[in-house]
Every structure is written in C-alpha cells, then in structure tokens.
Amino acid sequence: MGLVSLGGLAGCSKSKQQEESTPAATATAPAAAKATAVTIAQEAQTSWIRNFNPLLASSSSRWPTRAGIYEPMLIFNVLKADYVPWLAEKYTWGEGNKTLTFSVRPGVKWSDGQPFTAKDVAFTFELLKKHKALDLSAVWAFLEGVQAKDDATVEFTFSRVFVPGLLYIAQQPIVPEHKWKDVADPVSYKNENPVATGPFTEIKVFQNQIWEIGRNPNYWQQGKPYVQALRFPAYPGNDQANLALLNGEVDYAGNFVPDIERLYVSKDKENNHYWFPLVGNTVILYTNTTKKPFNDVRVRKALSMAIDREQIVKVAMYNYTRPSDATALSETHDSWRNPKAVEAGDWVKFDAAKAGALLDEAGYKRGDDGIRVGPDKQPLRYDINVVTGWSDWVRAAQIIAQNLKQVGIDATLKTYDFSPWFERIQKGEFDLSMGWSSDEPNPYYVYRDFLGTETVQPVGVVSSRNWHRFGNKDADALLKAFEATSDPAEQKKISDQLQVLFVENAPVIPLFPGPSWGEYSTRRFTGFPNKENPYAKLTPNAPPENLLVLTEIKPK
C-alpha cells in the first residue's frame, strides 16, 4: 500500500478553532516554525477530520492517536522479539495462567495533571466490555473480569487459559476514567481535545489541510519527547506525499516510493534514507466468503492460481518484496514456517490453465462473451476495492484484474478514499478487496484472524480483523490448544497444523510480504532507527511500535 493510511493539499475552510490558531503553524508556516516540528506523512486523506478517539481502529482516528497521544501498558518490539515496559513496569501470570497482573508505572500523569492509576486501566477494559464495537481484539471472548486491586495493580481474570491474550491486553491504549466516565457514546465520540499520557497531546492547529500537535507538558519520560511538535499536511495519496518527500518538505514517512535509490536517496545521499525490511504484514486479496462464488474453496484457489505474483512484485512493487507462499506468513514469522504446508500450497503458483479447470469443476463455465457464469446464470463480474492514491496497490490490483479476465472473471478496479474503503472492508461490504494481515508476534494471531470463529462478525457489523468472514471449527480447536500452552515446541507443532489447515481452506489469497515502509531525512532531525541501529521498526505504520521512534527523534 504505502502506509496503513497516508496523508494531501486542497482548499481550506476555517472554523473558530482554526481562526484562533497561531499563523506560525499554518500550511504556509515560516521556516522557524517548521524547524521545531517533525513533518510526517502517514495518512492518506484529502482533508483532516478531528477525531482522537484511541478506542477506534487505527485508521479511524488521526495518527498517532493510539500510540503517540495515548499509550499502552507494554509495547511488543518485533525486531527485538520482546516486550518493552511502558505504562506498566511488569506483568506476572498466576493461577495456572488464568490471571494476569500488571504493576502500573508510578508517577505517570495525564496531560491535565491528574494521576494515572490502575483504575484507568480497569475502566478502559470495562468500556470495551460494555461497547462491543470497541473490543477490536475480542478480549472479552477470553476475559472474565478486570479489577484494580489498588492504584498500582490491575488484575485480569481469564475465562479460559489464553496465553496470547497478553499481547491484546498489553497493547490496548488506555483512556482516563475522569474524562471518559461521562461520555455518552464512546463509539461515536470524536474526543477532539484529548487528555492522554503520551508524548504528544496538545492540539496546536487543526485545519482542513494541516494539523499540528505539541508536547505533553506532563510527560512521564523526563526530557522527552525531544522535539516540540509533529506536523501533518494532508496528502490524498502516495504521489502527493512522495512529491513532498522528494522536495525535502517531509522529515518522516511510511510511503511506497518507486525506485527510491534514484528518486530519493540520490537527491541528498547524506540525509535521505530509507529502510524497507520485510517484517510488515502480508498483502492480501480478500474474498467475501459470505457470498457466492467466494464461499467455494475451489473458486478461491482458482482466483489465486490466476494471479501472476511475479509480475506484481516486478511491476507494482519494484522488486522490494517477493511472492507470498501459501502460508501467508511474512518474514517476521520465518522461524515458524512449515515446509510441508508451503509445498502443499500449489494454489499460489501462477497457472491460468489449472485455474480455468478448477472453475469448470466448480460449475462456472465460460459464456458466449467469454465471461464465466454460475448455475444461477449470473456472470462472474466483480469489483476489486483498493484505496485511491495507494499507487503500489492500485497497480497490483490492475494486474490482478487483467489476470482474472484471462480466466473468464470480469474484475474491475474500484478505488475509494481511505475512510470509505476501510469502512467497507471492515463491514464485509465488498466482493474482492486489497488488504493486509496481522504483523503480530507469531502465527497464532495471523490464523486467529483468518480462521477463528471468534472474530467472525455478521456483514454490516465492523470487524477489525476477520474481514472475509470465515470461521473453521477445526481451527478453533488448534487455536485453543495454542492458547493453553507456553511450551515453544508445542506451539510450533500447533502452528504447523494451523498452516496446513490454512493451505487446505485458502480463506484469503496472499500476494506478497508487505515491506515495512519507512523513509526519513536527517537534515533537521536525527535518532531514527535503521539497518545499522535497528532499535525498532522505522515505519510509522505499525502502532504501538512507532512510540519507540517518536520518543527518540531529536532535533539535529
């Protein structure tokens, strides 16, 4: 894609709030103002909507709401494969892994000066219980209760042993009880003036085409953040964001940049840098399995065999990545990969003839016009949804549409601005759609999203994970076995079985491991991670890890 969302310049209308903003931080800000603020391209939006609700999915609120304004108790550092203590100093399991206790960090204050305590943690999780739409990771499918034992200790009681639940709980953004207890509807609440614990909390400017957030005056990490503010011009897509990046107007980005050595690095070899490790998620073609013909595994596998991944990697992705194998795992999970599942997954190999034969077998024959029709005589004619301006994904989807036409499926590219695209895929209101997988610590999380029944929501109900609406009872049994063990050998054995089950069912169509896009300029700021200093992923597209970067960037 280019970013989990990415950010465009258009016309601007002023509100009272905007008129009160200081002119030094507007879209035509003088150099002096820019020198104190890191200019970031991360979201693709034609104009900004003022929403800082951290309980919504990442791309429904402004970046970095979930990890920069608000904060979690722990951060899992993918590159270090370990948890970093954050709002909590430590955690302990008890009662045979049926309780999980966190010791919250003393001395932390909310940005309004009120103390942060374990009661805020308990309150946040009770909100998720009360409002299911906010329970993005379905934690209340395995939690029985949460209680602040005192101001420094919060205990989670599990309804069943669920060791992977640590990640979902630890990385949940925490909100202040004293500000949220009177919010009538936290699902629709825009939280326009956030009170939070993160390094950046003060909204200095908010206009249609630019906004800026300043330092938290009460931040718990003494002396941090090192920079005064973060600045966000609006960019509707990769092309506009990349132009700003190439012109030196952006300090930090998570963009897809074609031919980056020539277009970006060569312009200023001393200061222009990038890092694209394949430790992101896997880019997926989602099929809506609630609809015919996508509820037929033969059709899903045929679609996959019709796709020329080598061409996509070369033409759309500039060889930054490689074709996916049939496990859908990125290089983050290389040590877990099951060679037998990889070998069995021949449906990711480009073979138009086999794809056609499989569609014939499934009962979808070519009509007189070359387009296949089903037993109901309806032609196989579908849209492939993709985000406007995500140039790499748009080009990939164009290639997929061409490939599918060759086997008799009339597929048409359909682009949406990010917000409506994201709403449609979360609600299951699509036929085919580009998307991404989990990039969490191990394959359990990937396959819970792809195969588990707990994450299946009805069409029309927002689902933050299982967008294709597929559940498998055999997978449930394996997932529960994984949840109950902390033995690495046993986990690997179960993961191997999950991979085989995934390959058999092909619930989604993996395309390629997504590069972890990250670019930065050291003309004005330093401290970014890179290949030589990999203290965290560079990309801003992987909350909450981007907190590790935002608290280390320094003025040059």
GINOR-V520862 format. One record per backbone hydrogen bond with DSSP energy under -0.5 kcal/mol. NH is the residue of the N-H (numbers start at 1). CO is the residue of the C=O. E is the energy in kcal/mol with one decimal. If there is no record, write none. Layout:
nh=NH co=CO e=E
nh=NH co=CO e=E
This chain:
nh=5 co=42 e=-0.9
nh=10 co=8 e=-0.6
nh=19 co=15 e=-2.5
nh=20 co=16 e=-1.5
nh=21 co=18 e=-1.3
nh=25 co=22 e=-1.7
nh=26 co=23 e=-1.5
nh=29 co=26 e=-1.6
nh=33 co=30 e=-0.7
nh=34 co=30 e=-1.8
nh=35 co=31 e=-1.9
nh=36 co=33 e=-1.3
nh=37 co=33 e=-0.5
nh=37 co=34 e=-1.0
nh=38 co=229 e=-2.5
nh=39 co=37 e=-0.6
nh=40 co=38 e=-0.5
nh=40 co=231 e=-2.7
nh=41 co=252 e=-2.0
nh=42 co=40 e=-0.6
nh=43 co=6 e=-0.6
nh=45 co=43 e=-0.9
nh=45 co=235 e=-1.3
nh=48 co=208 e=-2.7
nh=51 co=49 e=-1.5
nh=52 co=190 e=-3.1
nh=54 co=52 e=-0.8
nh=56 co=53 e=-1.1
nh=60 co=57 e=-2.7
nh=61 co=57 e=-0.7
nh=61 co=58 e=-0.8
nh=62 co=51 e=-2.7
nh=65 co=62 e=-2.8
nh=67 co=64 e=-0.5
nh=68 co=70 e=-1.9
nh=69 co=64 e=-1.9
nh=70 co=65 e=-2.5
nh=73 co=170 e=-1.4
nh=74 co=170 e=-2.3
nh=75 co=84 e=-2.1
nh=77 co=75 e=-0.7
nh=77 co=82 e=-3.0
nh=78 co=76 e=-0.8
nh=81 co=77 e=-1.6
nh=82 co=77 e=-1.3
nh=84 co=75 e=-3.2
nh=85 co=83 e=-0.5
nh=86 co=73 e=-2.3
nh=86 co=88 e=-0.9
nh=87 co=72 e=-1.5
nh=88 co=73 e=-2.1
nh=89 co=103 e=-3.0
nh=90 co=103 e=-1.0
nh=92 co=101 e=-2.3
nh=94 co=99 e=-2.2
nh=98 co=94 e=-1.6
nh=99 co=94 e=-2.1
nh=100 co=156 e=-2.3
nh=101 co=92 e=-2.9
nh=102 co=154 e=-2.6
nh=103 co=90 e=-2.4
nh=104 co=102 e=-0.7
nh=104 co=152 e=-1.9
nh=105 co=87 e=-3.3
nh=108 co=105 e=-0.8
nh=109 co=218 e=-0.6
nh=110 co=114 e=-3.5
nh=111 co=196 e=-1.8
nh=113 co=110 e=-2.5
nh=116 co=108 e=-2.5
nh=118 co=151 e=-2.5
nh=120 co=117 e=-1.2
nh=121 co=117 e=-0.9
nh=122 co=118 e=-2.3
nh=123 co=119 e=-2.4
nh=124 co=120 e=-2.2
nh=125 co=121 e=-2.0
nh=126 co=122 e=-1.9
nh=127 co=123 e=-1.9
nh=128 co=124 e=-1.6
nh=129 co=125 e=-1.7
nh=130 co=126 e=-2.3
nh=131 co=127 e=-2.4
nh=132 co=130 e=-0.6
nh=134 co=131 e=-2.3
nh=135 co=132 e=-1.2
nh=136 co=134 e=-2.1
nh=138 co=135 e=-1.7
nh=141 co=138 e=-1.4
nh=142 co=139 e=-1.6
nh=143 co=139 e=-1.5
nh=144 co=157 e=-3.6
nh=145 co=157 e=-1.8
nh=147 co=155 e=-2.4
nh=149 co=147 e=-0.9
nh=149 co=153 e=-1.5
nh=150 co=153 e=-1.4
nh=153 co=150 e=-0.9
nh=154 co=102 e=-2.1
nh=155 co=147 e=-3.1
nh=156 co=100 e=-2.9
nh=157 co=145 e=-2.9
nh=158 co=98 e=-3.3
nh=159 co=142 e=-2.7
nh=160 co=142 e=-0.9
nh=162 co=97 e=-0.7
nh=163 co=483 e=-3.2
nh=165 co=162 e=-1.8
nh=166 co=163 e=-1.8
nh=167 co=164 e=-1.1
nh=168 co=164 e=-0.8
nh=169 co=165 e=-2.4
nh=170 co=166 e=-3.2
nh=171 co=167 e=-2.1
nh=172 co=169 e=-1.3
nh=174 co=71 e=-2.1
nh=179 co=176 e=-1.0
nh=180 co=176 e=-2.0
nh=181 co=177 e=-2.3
nh=183 co=180 e=-1.6
nh=184 co=182 e=-0.5
nh=188 co=185 e=-0.8
nh=189 co=185 e=-1.2
nh=196 co=194 e=-0.5
nh=198 co=69 e=-2.5
nh=200 co=68 e=-2.2
nh=201 co=214 e=-1.5
nh=202 co=214 e=-1.6
nh=203 co=201 e=-0.8
nh=204 co=202 e=-0.9
nh=204 co=212 e=-2.1
nh=205 co=212 e=-1.6
nh=207 co=210 e=-2.8
nh=211 co=232 e=-1.5
nh=212 co=205 e=-2.2
nh=213 co=230 e=-2.3
nh=214 co=202 e=-3.7
nh=215 co=228 e=-1.4
nh=216 co=199 e=-2.4
nh=217 co=215 e=-0.5
nh=219 co=216 e=-1.4
nh=222 co=220 e=-1.0
nh=224 co=221 e=-2.4
nh=226 co=553 e=-0.5
nh=228 co=36 e=-1.1
nh=229 co=36 e=-1.2
nh=230 co=213 e=-2.5
nh=231 co=38 e=-3.0
nh=232 co=211 e=-3.0
nh=234 co=209 e=-2.1
nh=235 co=7 e=-9.9
nh=235 co=43 e=-0.6
nh=238 co=389 e=-2.7
nh=241 co=237 e=-2.2
nh=242 co=238 e=-3.4
nh=243 co=239 e=-2.0
nh=244 co=240 e=-1.9
nh=245 co=241 e=-2.2
nh=246 co=242 e=-3.2
nh=247 co=243 e=-1.8
nh=248 co=245 e=-1.5
nh=249 co=244 e=-2.8
nh=250 co=244 e=-0.7
nh=251 co=39 e=-2.3
nh=252 co=39 e=-1.7
nh=253 co=519 e=-2.4
nh=254 co=41 e=-1.4
nh=257 co=255 e=-0.6
nh=260 co=257 e=-0.7
nh=262 co=259 e=-0.6
nh=263 co=259 e=-2.6
nh=264 co=260 e=-2.3
nh=265 co=260 e=-2.1
nh=266 co=261 e=-2.1
nh=267 co=264 e=-1.0
nh=268 co=264 e=-0.7
nh=268 co=265 e=-1.3
nh=271 co=268 e=-0.8
nh=272 co=268 e=-3.3
nh=273 co=271 e=-0.6
nh=273 co=520 e=-2.6
nh=275 co=518 e=-2.3
nh=279 co=277 e=-1.4
nh=280 co=514 e=-0.9
nh=283 co=512 e=-3.0
nh=284 co=435 e=-2.4
nh=285 co=509 e=-3.1
nh=286 co=284 e=-0.7
nh=286 co=433 e=-3.5
nh=288 co=431 e=-2.2
nh=289 co=287 e=-1.2
nh=289 co=468 e=-1.6
nh=291 co=288 e=-1.8
nh=295 co=291 e=-0.9
nh=296 co=293 e=-1.9
nh=297 co=295 e=-0.6
nh=299 co=296 e=-0.7
nh=300 co=296 e=-1.9
nh=301 co=297 e=-2.5
nh=302 co=298 e=-2.0
nh=303 co=299 e=-2.7
nh=304 co=300 e=-1.9
nh=305 co=301 e=-2.4
nh=306 co=302 e=-1.4
nh=307 co=304 e=-1.3
nh=309 co=307 e=-1.2
nh=312 co=308 e=-1.8
nh=313 co=309 e=-2.9
nh=314 co=310 e=-2.0
nh=315 co=311 e=-3.2
nh=316 co=311 e=-0.6
nh=316 co=312 e=-1.5
nh=317 co=312 e=-1.7
nh=319 co=313 e=-2.9
nh=320 co=317 e=-2.3
nh=324 co=511 e=-2.4
nh=328 co=325 e=-1.3
nh=331 co=278 e=-1.1
nh=333 co=330 e=-1.6
nh=334 co=331 e=-1.4
nh=336 co=333 e=-1.7
nh=337 co=333 e=-0.7
nh=337 co=334 e=-1.2
nh=339 co=337 e=-0.7
nh=341 co=338 e=-0.5
nh=342 co=338 e=-2.1
nh=343 co=339 e=-2.5
nh=344 co=340 e=-2.0
nh=345 co=341 e=-1.2
nh=346 co=344 e=-1.9
nh=348 co=345 e=-1.2
nh=349 co=346 e=-1.8
nh=351 co=305 e=-3.0
nh=355 co=351 e=-2.2
nh=356 co=352 e=-2.5
nh=357 co=353 e=-2.2
nh=358 co=354 e=-2.3
nh=359 co=355 e=-2.0
nh=360 co=356 e=-2.3
nh=361 co=357 e=-2.4
nh=362 co=358 e=-1.8
nh=363 co=360 e=-1.6
nh=364 co=359 e=-2.7
nh=365 co=363 e=-0.8
nh=365 co=373 e=-1.2
nh=367 co=371 e=-2.2
nh=370 co=367 e=-1.8
nh=372 co=408 e=-3.2
nh=373 co=365 e=-2.8
nh=374 co=378 e=-1.7
nh=377 co=374 e=-2.4
nh=380 co=372 e=-2.9
nh=381 co=379 e=-1.6
nh=382 co=410 e=-1.9
nh=384 co=412 e=-2.7
nh=385 co=383 e=-0.6
nh=385 co=432 e=-2.8
nh=386 co=414 e=-1.8
nh=388 co=416 e=-3.3
nh=390 co=387 e=-1.8
nh=391 co=389 e=-1.9
nh=392 co=1 e=-0.7
nh=394 co=390 e=-2.9
nh=395 co=391 e=-2.2
nh=396 co=392 e=-2.1
nh=397 co=393 e=-2.9
nh=398 co=394 e=-2.1
nh=399 co=395 e=-2.0
nh=400 co=396 e=-2.3
nh=401 co=397 e=-2.6
nh=402 co=398 e=-2.1
nh=403 co=399 e=-2.6
nh=404 co=400 e=-2.8
nh=405 co=401 e=-2.0
nh=406 co=402 e=-1.2
nh=407 co=403 e=-0.6
nh=407 co=404 e=-1.1
nh=408 co=405 e=-1.5
nh=409 co=404 e=-2.5
nh=410 co=380 e=-2.5
nh=410 co=408 e=-0.6
nh=411 co=409 e=-1.6
nh=412 co=382 e=-2.4
nh=414 co=384 e=-2.6
nh=416 co=386 e=-1.9
nh=421 co=417 e=-2.2
nh=422 co=418 e=-3.1
nh=423 co=419 e=-2.2
nh=424 co=420 e=-2.2
nh=425 co=421 e=-2.3
nh=426 co=422 e=-2.1
nh=427 co=423 e=-1.8
nh=428 co=424 e=-0.6
nh=428 co=425 e=-0.6
nh=429 co=424 e=-2.6
nh=430 co=428 e=-1.1
nh=432 co=383 e=-1.2
nh=433 co=286 e=-1.9
nh=434 co=385 e=-2.6
nh=435 co=284 e=-1.9
nh=437 co=282 e=-1.2
nh=445 co=442 e=-1.2
nh=446 co=442 e=-0.8
nh=447 co=443 e=-2.7
nh=448 co=444 e=-2.2
nh=449 co=445 e=-1.7
nh=450 co=446 e=-1.7
nh=451 co=447 e=-2.8
nh=452 co=447 e=-0.8
nh=452 co=448 e=-1.0
nh=455 co=452 e=-0.5
nh=456 co=453 e=-1.5
nh=460 co=427 e=-3.3
nh=461 co=458 e=-2.1
nh=463 co=426 e=-1.7
nh=466 co=455 e=-0.6
nh=467 co=465 e=-2.1
nh=469 co=466 e=-1.1
nh=472 co=451 e=-2.4
nh=476 co=472 e=-1.9
nh=477 co=473 e=-1.8
nh=478 co=474 e=-1.6
nh=479 co=475 e=-3.1
nh=480 co=476 e=-2.5
nh=481 co=477 e=-1.7
nh=482 co=478 e=-2.3
nh=483 co=479 e=-2.4
nh=484 co=480 e=-1.2
nh=485 co=482 e=-1.3
nh=488 co=486 e=-0.6
nh=491 co=487 e=-2.6
nh=492 co=488 e=-2.3
nh=493 co=489 e=-2.0
nh=494 co=490 e=-2.3
nh=495 co=491 e=-2.7
nh=496 co=492 e=-2.4
nh=497 co=493 e=-1.5
nh=498 co=494 e=-2.3
nh=499 co=495 e=-2.4
nh=500 co=496 e=-1.8
nh=501 co=497 e=-2.3
nh=502 co=498 e=-2.5
nh=503 co=499 e=-2.5
nh=504 co=500 e=-2.2
nh=505 co=501 e=-1.9
nh=506 co=502 e=-2.9
nh=509 co=285 e=-2.0
nh=510 co=508 e=-0.7
nh=511 co=283 e=-3.0
nh=512 co=283 e=-1.0
nh=513 co=322 e=-0.8
nh=514 co=281 e=-3.1
nh=516 co=277 e=-2.9
nh=517 co=515 e=-1.6
nh=519 co=253 e=-2.3
nh=520 co=273 e=-2.3
nh=521 co=251 e=-2.2
nh=522 co=271 e=-1.6
nh=525 co=521 e=-0.6
nh=526 co=554 e=-2.9
nh=530 co=533 e=-1.1
nh=535 co=533 e=-2.0
nh=542 co=539 e=-0.5
nh=545 co=542 e=-1.4
nh=546 co=542 e=-0.6
nh=547 co=544 e=-2.0
nh=548 co=545 e=-1.6
nh=549 co=545 e=-0.7
nh=550 co=546 e=-2.7
nh=551 co=547 e=-1.6
nh=552 co=549 e=-2.1
nh=553 co=549 e=-1.6
nh=554 co=526 e=-2.9
nh=556 co=524 e=-3.1
